[in-house]
Amino acid sequence: MSVMRMGYVHIRVTDVEAAKKHYTRTMGMQVVAEGDGTAYLKCWDEYDHHSVVLEEGGVGLVKLGYKVETPEDLATYEKRAQKFGASVSRMGKGENLAVGDGVRIMLPSEHVLELYNDIEYLGTETGTLNPDPWPRDGVGVSAPRLDHALLTADDVETTERFFQEVLGFQAVERAITDPADPMLIGTWLSCTNTPHDIAYVKGPNGKLHHFAYAMEDWNSILRAGDIFSMDDVPVDVGPTRHGITRGGTIYFFDPSGNRNEVFCGGYIVYPDFPTITWTADQLGKGIFYIQRELNERFTSVVT
Amino acid sequence: MSGRVTFVDHGVTVEARPGETILAAVCRTGYFYRYGCRRGGCGVCKALVVDGTVTHAAVVADSVLTPEEAARGLCLTCRAVPNGDIQLRLVDGDELRCVSPLLAGALNRALTKEIL
């Protein structure tokens, strides 16, 4: 039993055509379905139906979907979430295009999380029989897959506890104010063997800081940066390295101002991984290891 | 239509090219104030139009710039294109700063002379 990974990010965009152009021409995703001001997209190395949903009207996060290992897991997580005190409901097959039955949870951070096991299978672009390492005609950044999301929460501690106790995530890295009088201001949680499958920093409930694409290596991060210049994509920070997760990164904005990231690297997380702690006075280094300072934009802009 | 954007509290005027947003004109001419995503999503670059009008060049979400704020004359400067000359006031204690004297000097000398 487990939550396997982040499966989809459903966001609002002010202009679905402009958003589609960004997520296809710049990021290299493929539109798999669309209609009624909504578009469904996937990356080339993803095999499930979609990983990004763009819905016209507003900005910010509608909901996140995480895929669980077995259909039976749904009932278990449903019970645990109820016991925790979260508001939980069942979602029926077809409520989300191509997605089966699931459990919808209002998180302590006031974000909507959907758990599901069944989603239509489309296959990767390179296939499963003697596959090439990457698609010959990849577009733009040609991002292989989604990786994680960073959200904001007023009460990071309770949100972290929810992910640990209800969903079985482990806290891989944590940021606290002061070791003498610690308050949790950030947490990076894993349900796979990567450094984070979801993360939270202190901020307003219900908001999206960014969602990230996993890239192969540092070279592909630099190449993505070149494409952002070619396509006039506003860059927030990078290319640089995170102290937290050790990943390489560029943060940038989609045409509605939702923040995206291209991310690479990071270490392997085993179940016995000893949690890493960062103190607030070193958080600049933790977030941007090379510059060692947080810009105001990075800390204040959420959608 | 091009338009001159005058920051009333700072005595600085920059000229926006036809179709150019206020923020783009400000950055191009070597100035800086607080801004975020540059795509209308965060509302960090809000400013008050005290004279003249602007047109938002893209759809702006009501959650970012509420209809009440728009009615009061606030705009998202990353999306707002001036309709001719306008007077602008930064809000929330934000300050206009010259971050590239080289650009500001080269591009604004003629304009400043003309105004003075």
Contacts between the chains, C-beta under 8 A, distances in Angstrom:
chain1	res1	chain2	res2	distance
A	12	B	61	7.6
A	14	B	40	6.3
A	14	B	41	7.8
A	14	B	58	6.6
A	14	B	59	4.3
A	14	B	60	6.9
A	14	B	61	5.4
A	15	B	58	6.4
A	15	B	59	5.2
A	18	B	58	7.4
A	57	B	61	7.7
A	58	B	61	4.5
A	58	B	62	7.3
A	58	B	63	5.5
A	59	B	40	7.6
A	59	B	41	4.5
A	59	B	61	4.9
A	59	B	63	6.8
A	59	B	64	6.3
A	60	B	41	7.8
A	60	B	63	7.3
A	234	B	37	6.4
A	234	B	38	4.1
A	234	B	39	6.2
A	236	B	37	7.7
A	253	B	37	4.2
A	253	B	38	6.6
A	253	B	39	5.1
A	253	B	41	6.8
A	254	B	39	7.0
A	254	B	41	7.9
A	255	B	39	5.5
A	255	B	58	7.8
A	256	B	39	6.0
A	256	B	40	6.8
A	256	B	41	5.2
A	256	B	61	7.5
A	257	B	36	7.2
A	257	B	37	3.5
A	257	B	38	7.5
A	257	B	39	4.0
A	257	B	40	5.4
A	257	B	41	1.6
A	257	B	42	5.4
A	257	B	64	7.7
A	258	B	37	7.9
A	258	B	41	5.9
A	259	B	37	7.0
A	296	B	34	7.0
A	297	B	35	7.6
A	297	B	36	5.2
A	297	B	37	8.0
A	297	B	44	7.2
A	300	B	36	6.9
A	300	B	42	7.8
A	300	B	44	6.5
A	301	B	36	3.9
A	301	B	37	5.7
A	301	B	41	7.8
A	301	B	42	4.3
A	301	B	44	6.0
A	302	B	42	7.1
A	303	B	37	7.5
A	303	B	41	4.6
A	303	B	42	6.3
